Amino acid sequence: MSGVYRSPRYPTPPDQVEEFVASMRQGTIIAVPPGGFPQVSVLPFVKTDDEIELHFVQRDSTFVALRDNPRCTFFVSDFLAFTPHDFVDPVDGGRATLHFRAVAFECEARFISVEPADVAGALSRLLAHHEPGASYEPLAVNEFYGARLGLLGTARLTIVATEAKFKVGPAGEPALKRQVAGRLRERSEPGDSRAADVIEEYLLK
């Protein structure tokens, strides 16, 4: 079982990476303060070209770490299912595995701000992305939002490298992937039906 180790057995074209990331509502930022341990936060985001925009609570230890060290990783992932070895081979214990889609963006935070107007702009773009056409009081530095905006910060991460791996079904021929999708539907644990749908969807790409 492995993470975002790039493998020729699981080709992951850039267009599929972009499509996947655009479909996701949240990601995980990992920032490391000088001399400290990695800090982690799960956040909604907007990705535009080579930039990822986020907002934080100013007291969030991850935001504090990012202000001290702008190098970070933004990780977008989707766990699909665990399959036991016998879904693939009755005797080969090495075929037990996880199925997932995962993208790790190595980034530098080249814009960090705690100015309420900057935070309002970031939140406006986030809402426009995730709630297009929704009706709400426009985000602005005013009596309605001002106190909350003053507690937040925002950052824009510039992507400098990308590692991606979509382990969507077992390595092998399409028939083997369909076999695993069928076994997932038979098992019918929570999430298995969706995992089977994703495996079959990628067979058509």
GUGULUM-426054 format. One record per residue: residue in three letters; x, y negated, z of N, C-alpha, C in turn. Coordinates in Angstrom, 3 decimals. Last residue first. Layout:
# GUGULUM-426054
{atom ALA; {X; Y; Z}; {X; Y; Z}; {X; Y; Z}}
...
# end
This chain:
# GUGULUM-426054
{atom LYS; {-12.258; -6.650; -19.529}; {-11.482; -7.867; -19.811}; {-10.354; -7.561; -20.802}}
{atom LEU; {-13.530; -4.389; -18.766}; {-14.046; -5.047; -19.963}; {-13.214; -6.253; -20.374}}
{atom LEU; {-12.441; -3.653; -16.400}; {-12.227; -2.747; -17.515}; {-12.657; -3.375; -18.833}}
{atom TYR; {-13.427; -5.519; -14.673}; {-12.079; -5.733; -15.198}; {-11.727; -4.746; -16.292}}
{atom GLU; {-15.934; -4.391; -14.063}; {-15.863; -5.668; -14.769}; {-14.491; -5.868; -15.408}}
{atom GLU; {-15.189; -2.171; -12.557}; {-15.780; -1.962; -13.893}; {-15.748; -3.245; -14.720}}
{atom ILE; {-14.234; -3.479; -10.269}; {-13.375; -2.554; -11.012}; {-13.903; -2.373; -12.429}}
{atom VAL; {-16.556; -4.864; -9.487}; {-15.370; -5.612; -9.898}; {-14.428; -4.721; -10.705}}
{atom ASP; {-18.297; -2.732; -8.827}; {-18.667; -3.689; -9.882}; {-17.439; -4.422; -10.402}}
{atom ALA; {-16.888; -1.586; -6.707}; {-17.081; -0.817; -7.945}; {-17.443; -1.735; -9.103}}
{atom ALA; {-17.153; -3.685; -4.855}; {-15.823; -3.276; -5.314}; {-15.921; -2.497; -6.614}}
{atom ARG; {-19.937; -3.662; -4.490}; {-19.305; -4.829; -5.110}; {-17.921; -4.469; -5.635}}
{atom SER; {-20.171; -1.148; -3.253}; {-20.866; -1.401; -4.516}; {-20.244; -2.593; -5.237}}
{atom ASP; {-18.654; -1.465; -0.888}; {-18.242; -0.522; -1.926}; {-18.898; -0.794; -3.274}}
{atom GLY; {-19.657; -3.158; 1.083}; {-18.704; -3.709; 0.128}; {-18.337; -2.775; -1.004}}
{atom PRO; {-20.199; -0.569; 3.360}; {-20.368; -1.996; 3.073}; {-19.265; -2.507; 2.147}}
{atom GLU; {-20.163; 2.568; 1.476}; {-19.889; 1.785; 2.673}; {-20.099; 0.307; 2.342}}
{atom SER; {-20.645; 4.438; -0.626}; {-21.632; 3.416; -0.272}; {-21.418; 2.800; 1.106}}
{atom ARG; {-19.810; 6.784; -1.927}; {-19.505; 6.569; -0.507}; {-20.443; 5.538; 0.092}}
{atom GLU; {-20.745; 6.370; -4.557}; {-21.211; 7.528; -3.792}; {-20.980; 7.323; -2.300}}
{atom ARG; {-19.289; 4.114; -5.261}; {-20.764; 4.025; -5.215}; {-21.339; 5.201; -4.416}}
{atom LEU; {-16.709; 5.217; -5.162}; {-17.076; 4.128; -4.259}; {-18.593; 4.007; -4.144}}
{atom ARG; {-16.864; 7.029; -7.252}; {-16.719; 7.544; -5.886}; {-17.056; 6.469; -4.851}}
{atom GLY; {-17.035; 5.217; -9.411}; {-18.137; 6.126; -9.122}; {-18.073; 6.684; -7.707}}
{atom ALA; {-14.526; 4.016; -9.245}; {-15.729; 3.190; -9.084}; {-16.928; 4.068; -8.749}}
{atom VAL; {-12.959; 6.283; -9.819}; {-12.884; 5.665; -8.493}; {-14.101; 4.776; -8.247}}
{atom GLN; {-13.731; 6.687; -12.507}; {-13.909; 7.750; -11.504}; {-13.917; 7.163; -10.104}}
{atom ARG; {-12.844; 4.362; -13.685}; {-14.291; 4.615; -13.623}; {-14.608; 5.699; -12.598}}
{atom LYS; {-10.100; 4.813; -13.427}; {-10.700; 3.670; -12.743}; {-12.210; 3.859; -12.623}}
{atom LEU; {-9.853; 7.012; -15.115}; {-9.536; 7.152; -13.697}; {-10.149; 6.016; -12.886}}
{atom ALA; {-10.500; 5.909; -17.580}; {-11.347; 6.984; -17.039}; {-11.111; 7.174; -15.544}}
{atom PRO; {-8.400; 4.079; -18.079}; {-9.743; 3.598; -17.730}; {-10.634; 4.678; -17.128}}
{atom GLU; {-5.380; 5.387; -16.468}; {-6.280; 5.214; -17.597}; {-7.646; 4.704; -17.146}}
{atom GLY; {-3.559; 3.593; -13.910}; {-3.871; 4.740; -14.745}; {-4.849; 4.382; -15.842}}
{atom ALA; {-3.859; 2.571; -10.579}; {-3.048; 2.529; -11.789}; {-3.358; 3.772; -12.607}}
{atom PRO; {-7.269; 2.069; -9.445}; {-5.956; 2.719; -9.404}; {-5.181; 2.483; -10.688}}
{atom GLY; {-8.769; -1.219; -8.947}; {-8.781; 0.176; -9.360}; {-7.379; 0.755; -9.334}}
{atom VAL; {-7.013; -3.830; -9.003}; {-8.436; -3.591; -9.237}; {-8.577; -2.186; -9.830}}
{atom LYS; {-5.003; -5.601; -7.820}; {-5.003; -4.136; -7.738}; {-6.454; -3.685; -7.811}}
{atom PHE; {-3.544; -8.230; -8.997}; {-4.913; -7.742; -8.927}; {-4.849; -6.215; -8.968}}
{atom LYS; {-1.332; -10.614; -7.916}; {-1.502; -9.177; -8.143}; {-2.967; -8.826; -7.970}}
{atom ALA; {0.950; -13.321; -8.316}; {-0.406; -12.788; -8.301}; {-0.398; -11.290; -8.559}}
{atom GLU; {2.617; -16.270; -7.540}; {2.719; -14.813; -7.573}; {1.308; -14.254; -7.452}}
{atom THR; {3.915; -19.320; -8.671}; {2.721; -18.510; -8.445}; {3.075; -17.033; -8.527}}
{atom ALA; {5.315; -22.509; -7.785}; {5.462; -21.127; -8.258}; {4.205; -20.357; -7.889}}
{atom VAL; {4.479; -25.031; -7.156}; {5.790; -24.911; -7.803}; {6.060; -23.496; -8.298}}
{atom ILE; {1.771; -27.157; -6.805}; {2.179; -25.764; -6.990}; {3.511; -25.733; -7.730}}
{atom THR; {1.335; -29.565; -4.382}; {1.781; -29.353; -5.756}; {2.325; -27.934; -5.878}}
{atom LEU; {-1.361; -30.382; -2.352}; {-0.225; -29.484; -2.540}; {0.088; -29.368; -4.023}}
{atom ARG; {-2.492; -32.955; -0.456}; {-2.511; -32.413; -1.815}; {-1.214; -31.647; -2.012}}
{atom ALA; {-4.405; -33.338; 2.515}; {-3.135; -33.072; 1.850}; {-3.391; -32.585; 0.440}}
{atom THR; {-5.823; -35.173; 5.251}; {-5.914; -34.520; 3.955}; {-4.521; -34.324; 3.376}}
{atom GLY; {-7.482; -35.165; 8.462}; {-6.400; -35.530; 7.565}; {-6.588; -34.803; 6.249}}
{atom LEU; {-9.769; -36.420; 11.017}; {-9.310; -35.509; 9.970}; {-8.097; -36.046; 9.220}}
{atom LEU; {-10.928; -38.178; 12.674}; {-10.319; -37.004; 13.304}; {-9.622; -36.091; 12.306}}
{atom GLY; {-12.167; -40.091; 11.157}; {-10.992; -40.494; 11.919}; {-10.280; -39.342; 12.606}}
{atom LEU; {-14.438; -38.848; 10.237}; {-13.320; -39.014; 9.314}; {-12.035; -39.361; 10.056}}
{atom ARG; {-16.073; -39.147; 12.490}; {-15.581; -37.818; 12.103}; {-14.382; -37.919; 11.170}}
{atom ALA; {-16.568; -41.898; 12.495}; {-15.939; -41.276; 13.657}; {-15.353; -39.914; 13.304}}
{atom GLY; {-17.805; -42.373; 9.862}; {-16.517; -42.930; 10.273}; {-15.829; -42.222; 11.416}}
{atom TYR; {-20.286; -41.599; 8.917}; {-19.189; -40.634; 8.846}; {-17.903; -41.080; 9.559}}
{atom PHE; {-21.996; -43.782; 9.643}; {-22.490; -42.402; 9.597}; {-21.354; -41.384; 9.689}}
{atom GLU; {-20.600; -46.159; 9.403}; {-21.090; -45.762; 10.722}; {-21.498; -44.292; 10.749}}
{atom ASN; {-17.912; -45.355; 7.099}; {-19.049; -46.161; 7.564}; {-19.506; -45.622; 8.917}}
{atom VAL; {-16.285; -44.477; 4.543}; {-15.880; -44.937; 5.876}; {-16.951; -45.899; 6.362}}
{atom ALA; {-18.183; -41.871; 2.952}; {-17.557; -43.194; 2.975}; {-17.173; -43.523; 4.405}}
{atom LEU; {-20.039; -39.715; 0.993}; {-18.933; -39.800; 1.938}; {-18.268; -41.172; 1.831}}
{atom PRO; {-23.556; -40.263; 0.661}; {-22.207; -40.277; 0.078}; {-21.133; -40.463; 1.152}}
{atom GLU; {-25.813; -38.027; 1.979}; {-25.281; -39.372; 2.156}; {-23.855; -39.389; 1.611}}
{atom TYR; {-26.982; -35.799; -0.616}; {-26.483; -36.084; 0.719}; {-26.010; -37.526; 0.762}}
{atom SER; {-27.883; -33.250; -2.786}; {-28.245; -34.582; -2.307}; {-27.758; -34.755; -0.871}}
{atom ALA; {-25.993; -31.566; -5.367}; {-26.641; -31.629; -4.051}; {-26.904; -33.079; -3.650}}
{atom GLY; {-24.558; -31.360; -7.729}; {-25.970; -31.730; -7.816}; {-26.681; -31.835; -6.487}}
{atom PRO; {-22.373; -28.900; -6.473}; {-22.711; -29.821; -7.565}; {-24.214; -30.089; -7.609}}
{atom GLU; {-20.818; -28.031; -4.157}; {-22.254; -28.294; -4.111}; {-22.647; -29.255; -5.232}}
{atom HIS; {-18.117; -27.717; -4.715}; {-18.837; -26.584; -4.151}; {-20.351; -26.774; -4.095}}
{atom HIS; {-17.351; -30.186; -5.927}; {-16.924; -28.901; -6.486}; {-17.818; -27.757; -6.017}}
{atom ALA; {-18.415; -32.143; -4.335}; {-18.786; -32.140; -5.748}; {-18.444; -30.801; -6.399}}
{atom LEU; {-17.100; -31.518; -1.938}; {-18.543; -31.339; -2.047}; {-18.994; -31.287; -3.508}}
{atom LEU; {-14.461; -32.212; -2.683}; {-14.782; -30.862; -2.232}; {-16.281; -30.582; -2.378}}
{atom ARG; {-14.693; -34.917; -3.236}; {-14.322; -34.007; -4.325}; {-14.642; -32.548; -3.961}}
{atom SER; {-15.333; -35.817; -0.662}; {-16.252; -36.065; -1.774}; {-15.962; -35.120; -2.926}}
{atom LEU; {-13.044; -35.130; 0.752}; {-14.291; -34.447; 1.061}; {-15.322; -34.648; -0.042}}
{atom ALA; {-11.228; -36.935; -0.425}; {-11.009; -35.487; -0.514}; {-12.292; -34.725; -0.261}}
{atom GLY; {-12.378; -39.408; 0.302}; {-12.214; -39.050; -1.103}; {-12.039; -37.553; -1.286}}
{atom ALA; {-12.182; -39.247; 3.088}; {-13.504; -39.334; 2.463}; {-13.425; -38.965; 0.987}}
{atom VAL; {-9.397; -39.308; 3.340}; {-10.134; -38.110; 3.748}; {-11.520; -38.106; 3.102}}
{atom ASP; {-8.885; -41.895; 2.460}; {-8.321; -40.764; 1.720}; {-9.058; -39.477; 2.061}}
{atom ALA; {-10.228; -43.343; 4.438}; {-10.656; -43.476; 3.045}; {-10.117; -42.319; 2.195}}
{atom PRO; {-8.805; -42.661; 6.818}; {-10.193; -42.235; 6.616}; {-10.663; -42.334; 5.167}}
{atom GLU; {-5.541; -41.400; 6.619}; {-6.381; -42.572; 6.387}; {-7.816; -42.129; 6.102}}
{atom VAL; {-3.771; -39.460; 6.844}; {-4.819; -39.447; 7.859}; {-5.702; -40.684; 7.723}}
{atom SER; {-2.155; -37.537; 4.277}; {-2.702; -38.794; 4.784}; {-3.701; -38.526; 5.903}}
{atom ILE; {0.214; -36.514; 1.933}; {-0.420; -36.202; 3.212}; {-0.908; -37.517; 3.807}}
{atom PHE; {1.533; -35.232; -0.925}; {0.669; -36.322; -0.438}; {-0.008; -35.825; 0.829}}
{atom ARG; {3.007; -33.035; -1.376}; {3.602; -34.305; -1.804}; {2.718; -35.509; -1.483}}
{atom ALA; {3.733; -30.101; -0.217}; {2.736; -31.134; 0.077}; {3.357; -32.491; -0.231}}
{atom GLU; {4.509; -27.565; -2.435}; {5.043; -28.662; -1.649}; {3.923; -29.686; -1.455}}
{atom CYS; {4.071; -23.933; -2.646}; {3.700; -25.346; -2.839}; {4.581; -26.289; -2.032}}
{atom GLU; {3.214; -20.944; -4.102}; {4.262; -21.631; -3.354}; {4.151; -23.120; -3.679}}
{atom PHE; {0.349; -19.108; -3.952}; {0.911; -20.314; -4.553}; {1.984; -20.868; -3.621}}
{atom ALA; {-0.659; -15.921; -4.468}; {0.126; -16.738; -3.540}; {0.740; -17.900; -4.312}}
{atom VAL; {-3.518; -14.023; -4.801}; {-2.667; -15.016; -5.460}; {-1.975; -15.831; -4.386}}
{atom ALA; {-5.201; -10.949; -5.236}; {-4.451; -11.849; -4.362}; {-3.536; -12.747; -5.181}}
{atom ARG; {-7.655; -8.527; -4.926}; {-7.120; -9.566; -5.807}; {-6.438; -10.579; -4.899}}
{atom PHE; {-7.628; -4.974; -4.241}; {-7.738; -6.379; -3.876}; {-7.344; -7.252; -5.064}}
{atom HIS; {-7.633; -1.872; -2.637}; {-7.929; -2.587; -3.873}; {-8.229; -4.038; -3.507}}
{atom LEU; {-5.287; 0.296; -1.075}; {-6.229; -0.820; -1.003}; {-6.445; -1.370; -2.398}}
{atom THR; {-5.002; 3.943; -1.142}; {-4.579; 2.561; -1.382}; {-5.680; 1.559; -1.050}}
{atom ALA; {-3.674; 7.156; -1.765}; {-4.518; 6.318; -0.908}; {-4.061; 4.876; -1.050}}
{atom ARG; {-1.723; 8.490; -3.139}; {-2.700; 7.754; -3.942}; {-3.736; 7.025; -3.094}}
{atom GLY; {-0.089; 10.021; -1.564}; {0.398; 8.706; -1.966}; {-0.591; 7.902; -2.781}}
{atom GLY; {-1.152; 12.526; -1.307}; {-1.482; 11.537; -0.283}; {-1.020; 10.136; -0.615}}
{atom ASP; {-2.311; 14.564; -3.559}; {-1.299; 13.505; -3.531}; {-1.703; 12.413; -2.540}}
{atom VAL; {-4.445; 16.335; -3.741}; {-3.280; 16.735; -2.950}; {-2.248; 15.630; -2.775}}
{atom PRO; {-6.553; 15.322; -5.316}; {-6.872; 16.064; -4.091}; {-5.673; 16.382; -3.206}}
{atom ASP; {-6.635; 11.989; -6.449}; {-5.946; 13.280; -6.562}; {-6.155; 14.059; -5.258}}
{atom VAL; {-8.577; 9.943; -6.158}; {-7.721; 10.008; -7.339}; {-7.155; 11.411; -7.545}}
{atom PHE; {-9.887; 10.299; -3.839}; {-10.658; 9.642; -4.899}; {-9.898; 9.737; -6.226}}
{atom ASP; {-8.006; 11.290; -2.127}; {-8.729; 12.261; -2.934}; {-9.735; 11.631; -3.906}}
{atom HIS; {-6.903; 9.101; -0.728}; {-6.144; 9.708; -1.826}; {-7.005; 10.582; -2.730}}
{atom PRO; {-9.445; 6.554; -0.208}; {-8.572; 7.641; 0.221}; {-7.944; 8.336; -0.983}}
{atom THR; {-9.529; 3.070; -0.678}; {-9.909; 4.372; -1.212}; {-8.938; 5.435; -0.717}}
{atom PHE; {-10.885; 0.075; 0.525}; {-9.869; 1.110; 0.713}; {-10.385; 2.391; 0.079}}
{atom ALA; {-11.754; -2.896; -1.359}; {-12.067; -1.628; -0.699}; {-10.793; -0.854; -0.424}}
{atom LEU; {-11.256; -5.814; -1.652}; {-12.351; -5.088; -2.271}; {-12.710; -3.822; -1.502}}
{atom PHE; {-10.345; -9.012; -0.600}; {-10.253; -7.579; -0.336}; {-11.480; -6.890; -0.919}}
{atom ASP; {-8.999; -11.611; -2.064}; {-10.318; -10.986; -2.030}; {-10.111; -9.491; -1.830}}
{atom SER; {-7.238; -14.731; -1.569}; {-7.344; -13.282; -1.675}; {-8.782; -12.809; -1.551}}
{atom VAL; {-4.791; -17.095; -1.762}; {-6.199; -16.862; -2.094}; {-6.358; -15.369; -2.337}}
{atom PHE; {-2.609; -19.101; -0.013}; {-2.915; -17.717; -0.371}; {-4.416; -17.559; -0.582}}
{atom PHE; {-0.018; -21.272; -0.194}; {-1.477; -21.229; -0.166}; {-1.899; -19.904; -0.785}}
{atom THR; {2.820; -22.105; 1.675}; {2.198; -21.152; 0.757}; {0.692; -21.241; 0.933}}
{atom CYS; {5.088; -24.948; 1.760}; {4.062; -24.068; 2.308}; {3.635; -23.050; 1.249}}
{atom ARG; {6.931; -27.778; 2.661}; {6.922; -26.525; 1.910}; {5.962; -25.536; 2.568}}
{atom PRO; {6.954; -29.952; 4.404}; {5.952; -29.919; 3.333}; {5.961; -28.654; 2.482}}
{atom ASN; {7.132; -30.188; 7.682}; {7.798; -29.404; 6.643}; {6.816; -29.209; 5.494}}
{atom ASP; {5.567; -31.907; 9.164}; {6.993; -31.806; 9.490}; {7.786; -31.093; 8.398}}
{atom ARG; {3.085; -31.572; 8.082}; {3.616; -32.935; 8.116}; {5.118; -32.923; 8.408}}
{atom LEU; {2.730; -28.866; 8.548}; {2.859; -29.334; 7.165}; {3.442; -30.741; 7.118}}
{atom ALA; {2.393; -28.781; 11.318}; {3.556; -28.131; 10.704}; {3.801; -28.660; 9.297}}
{atom VAL; {-0.047; -30.139; 11.512}; {1.132; -30.688; 12.175}; {2.396; -30.104; 11.553}}
{atom PHE; {-1.638; -28.318; 10.153}; {-1.471; -29.658; 9.603}; {-0.240; -30.322; 10.216}}
{atom THR; {-1.466; -26.180; 11.922}; {-0.981; -26.009; 10.549}; {-0.754; -27.366; 9.889}}
{atom SER; {-2.667; -27.090; 14.228}; {-1.226; -26.831; 14.260}; {-0.650; -26.637; 12.863}}
{atom ASP; {-4.908; -29.754; 14.113}; {-4.654; -28.388; 13.648}; {-3.139; -28.160; 13.592}}
{atom ARG; {-5.380; -32.377; 14.555}; {-4.715; -31.645; 15.631}; {-4.464; -30.184; 15.268}}
{atom GLN; {-6.817; -33.199; 12.299}; {-5.456; -33.707; 12.505}; {-4.683; -32.913; 13.549}}
{atom VAL; {-8.374; -30.768; 10.387}; {-8.425; -31.504; 11.648}; {-6.996; -31.947; 11.949}}
{atom PHE; {-8.005; -31.202; 6.815}; {-7.687; -30.561; 8.089}; {-8.223; -31.404; 9.240}}
{atom HIS; {-8.475; -30.451; 3.340}; {-8.615; -31.360; 4.477}; {-8.460; -30.542; 5.759}}
{atom LEU; {-6.804; -30.228; 0.110}; {-7.345; -29.679; 1.347}; {-7.664; -30.791; 2.328}}
{atom GLU; {-6.097; -29.411; -3.252}; {-6.467; -30.446; -2.282}; {-7.196; -29.813; -1.102}}
{atom ILE; {-3.553; -28.498; -5.397}; {-4.579; -27.986; -4.491}; {-4.838; -29.048; -3.429}}
{atom GLU; {-2.432; -28.640; -8.765}; {-2.589; -29.290; -7.473}; {-3.750; -28.670; -6.701}}
{atom ASP; {-2.197; -28.117; -11.472}; {-1.160; -27.594; -10.578}; {-1.238; -28.214; -9.190}}
{atom ASP; {-5.591; -28.162; -12.067}; {-4.300; -27.958; -12.741}; {-3.286; -27.393; -11.739}}
{atom THR; {-6.996; -28.288; -9.033}; {-7.054; -28.975; -10.319}; {-5.673; -28.896; -10.956}}
{atom LYS; {-8.848; -26.795; -6.527}; {-7.635; -26.697; -7.344}; {-7.885; -27.372; -8.678}}
{atom VAL; {-9.986; -27.391; -3.344}; {-10.238; -27.701; -4.755}; {-8.904; -27.607; -5.474}}
{atom PHE; {-11.094; -25.433; -0.509}; {-10.104; -26.146; -1.314}; {-10.673; -26.482; -2.679}}
{atom PRO; {-11.505; -24.476; 2.955}; {-12.023; -24.663; 1.599}; {-11.037; -25.515; 0.809}}
{atom LEU; {-9.153; -22.492; 4.880}; {-9.773; -23.764; 4.511}; {-10.440; -23.690; 3.147}}
{atom VAL; {-7.504; -21.164; 7.594}; {-8.380; -20.813; 6.472}; {-9.219; -22.039; 6.149}}
{atom SER; {-4.115; -21.474; 8.611}; {-5.493; -21.955; 8.666}; {-6.234; -21.495; 7.415}}
{atom VAL; {-1.180; -20.866; 10.498}; {-2.105; -20.407; 9.464}; {-3.482; -21.006; 9.686}}
{atom GLN; {2.332; -21.193; 10.899}; {0.988; -21.556; 11.341}; {0.036; -21.313; 10.180}}
{atom PRO; {5.321; -19.478; 11.722}; {4.331; -19.857; 10.719}; {2.977; -20.135; 11.361}}
{atom PHE; {7.238; -20.941; 14.435}; {6.609; -19.807; 13.792}; {5.602; -20.283; 12.749}}
{atom GLY; {10.051; -23.264; 14.171}; {8.889; -22.639; 14.790}; {8.378; -21.436; 14.012}}
{atom GLY; {12.029; -24.731; 12.943}; {12.383; -23.976; 14.132}; {11.230; -23.239; 14.783}}
{atom PRO; {9.672; -26.831; 11.537}; {11.109; -26.600; 11.716}; {11.388; -25.880; 13.028}}
{atom PRO; {6.651; -24.961; 10.868}; {7.345; -26.119; 11.449}; {8.822; -25.818; 11.600}}
{atom VAL; {5.207; -23.776; 8.021}; {6.190; -23.394; 9.037}; {6.863; -24.651; 9.593}}
{atom ALA; {2.006; -22.705; 6.869}; {3.020; -23.759; 6.977}; {3.927; -23.434; 8.157}}
{atom ILE; {-0.298; -21.362; 4.826}; {0.735; -20.968; 5.778}; {1.815; -22.047; 5.749}}
{atom ILE; {-3.738; -21.319; 4.179}; {-2.484; -22.056; 4.087}; {-1.558; -21.602; 5.196}}
{atom THR; {-6.011; -19.485; 2.375}; {-5.256; -19.520; 3.623}; {-3.958; -20.280; 3.394}}
{atom GLY; {-9.217; -20.444; 1.009}; {-7.895; -19.866; 0.928}; {-7.206; -20.031; 2.268}}
{atom GLN; {-12.527; -20.351; -0.422}; {-11.576; -20.585; 0.657}; {-10.237; -19.930; 0.339}}
{atom ARG; {-14.089; -19.795; -2.621}; {-14.415; -20.984; -1.831}; {-13.361; -21.316; -0.787}}
{atom MET; {-13.373; -18.741; -5.981}; {-13.242; -18.582; -4.540}; {-13.495; -19.902; -3.804}}
{atom SER; {-13.301; -19.108; -8.680}; {-14.511; -18.496; -8.128}; {-14.505; -18.449; -6.605}}
{atom ALA; {-10.792; -20.041; -9.274}; {-11.921; -20.972; -9.435}; {-13.200; -20.423; -8.812}}
{atom VAL; {-9.340; -17.693; -8.978}; {-9.167; -18.759; -7.996}; {-10.332; -19.746; -8.070}}
{atom PHE; {-10.249; -16.261; -11.310}; {-10.473; -15.762; -9.956}; {-10.404; -16.888; -8.932}}
{atom GLU; {-9.336; -17.888; -13.405}; {-10.761; -17.570; -13.279}; {-11.097; -17.114; -11.863}}
{atom GLU; {-6.559; -17.833; -12.955}; {-7.299; -19.100; -12.889}; {-8.791; -18.854; -12.693}}
{atom VAL; {-6.060; -15.081; -13.350}; {-5.729; -15.726; -12.077}; {-6.538; -17.005; -11.922}}
{atom GLN; {-6.777; -14.768; -15.988}; {-7.567; -14.080; -14.975}; {-7.297; -14.655; -13.586}}
{atom ASP; {-4.768; -16.262; -17.184}; {-6.151; -16.713; -17.339}; {-7.072; -16.029; -16.333}}
{atom PRO; {-2.396; -14.794; -16.540}; {-2.667; -16.102; -15.927}; {-4.111; -16.570; -16.068}}
{atom PRO; {-2.921; -11.250; -15.932}; {-2.742; -12.389; -16.834}; {-3.095; -13.721; -16.174}}
{atom THR; {-1.461; -8.856; -14.433}; {-2.386; -9.892; -13.965}; {-2.196; -11.133; -14.811}}
{atom PRO; {-0.966; -5.348; -14.342}; {-0.786; -6.625; -15.044}; {-1.880; -7.611; -14.646}}
{atom TYR; {0.110; -3.134; -12.569}; {-1.093; -3.936; -12.344}; {-0.921; -5.290; -13.022}}
{atom ARG; {2.478; -2.071; -13.248}; {1.343; -1.147; -13.207}; {0.021; -1.891; -13.024}}
{atom PRO; {4.362; -3.995; -12.927}; {3.864; -3.776; -14.284}; {2.693; -2.808; -14.334}}
{atom SER; {3.848; -6.050; -10.093}; {4.108; -4.715; -10.605}; {3.578; -4.584; -12.015}}
{atom ARG; {4.768; -8.180; -7.518}; {4.379; -8.120; -8.933}; {4.802; -6.775; -9.513}}
{atom TYR; {3.367; -8.058; -4.430}; {4.547; -7.633; -5.176}; {4.131; -7.435; -6.625}}
{atom VAL; {1.508; -8.905; -2.564}; {1.610; -9.595; -3.839}; {2.972; -9.310; -4.473}}
{atom GLY; {1.417; -5.753; -1.042}; {0.793; -7.056; -1.133}; {0.973; -7.659; -2.504}}
{atom SER; {0.577; -2.186; -0.849}; {1.473; -3.327; -0.980}; {0.688; -4.620; -1.109}}
{atom MET; {0.851; 1.182; 0.000}; {0.000; 0.000; 0.000}; {0.892; -1.239; 0.000}}
# end
